[in-house]
Amino acid sequence: PPSMASRGGQNRTQGLTVAVCSTGHLRTFALPGMYSSLSNNLLHTAPNTVDVFLVGHLGAYRGSDNAQLTVEMDGPTTAEDEQYKQALGHLGLLGSDHVEHTSGDCAALEEGWARDGITGRSCSGQGNFMQMMWLDHCVRKVRNSGRQYDLLVRMRPDVGIFQPFPWDTISTDRVTYMTKDAGGRVDWFFTVPWSTITTWWDPIADMYATGFDGLPDYTIFQKEQMLVEKDFPVVIVRGRRRAQCWRIVSNWDLQNDCQQKTAGGFW
């Protein structure tokens, strides 16, 4: 039988209320394999209540060199897109006030700031800046929801979950992240204990708000004493049979499972 110590470790996430902030261009979000695996592998495996806050950008955007080379789907151009509405319905999000659709540009971000009561920020339009500012907007949606959460999960609409999520490995007092290719750390999926939002996240948001535009994967995970590294079954999905499994470099079993499922049309 497991020791009390290991049992305690397994149980530490039980009873947690979780807010998932999914922000970015919708792209592959409406693929049936994407929203069904999000539901089955992340939401339904959560130890307690989990609420999704979706800030989805409509239409095409290919900011990075990698995106320009590899994006296969640009996502819906309207919130009335039938496949997209089907995805929202499957996730219980159709008509939810936790869902916000935007163009993702400076005008939309500035409107969000005005609604959030933020003054003194100016929008540069630079990709890394926009990514972090939209995430900050989603964090503010969670803050203003009237609900208390224990854990924030940051992800993107085009991130797929290909195995049941290992909730029992997630730290309740440190930011949990995964390493990736090129010596970076995954900035499109990580978990943040709500108790560290003001001490860990707010300084990052303030730094980007001044116009900083550094790569988040080499910038936001600097305070080692506030971090812990784990492996996640998560991947950026570009199409039904196209996902960036090669970015998973710390666990070959995970990478192999990702490759096999993707080749088989999992998404």
PyMOL commands that set and color helices and strands:
alter all, ss='L'
color gray80, all
select helices_A, chain A and resi 4-11+27-30+32-43+65-70+82-90+106-116+127-143+167-169+181-183+194-209+216-218+224-226+245-247+252-263
alter helices_A, ss='H'
color red, helices_A
select strands_A, chain A and resi 18-25+50-57+99-102+151-155+159-161+175-177+190-193+227-229+234-239+242-243
alter strands_A, ss='S'
color yellow, strands_A
deselect
rebuild
show_as cartoon
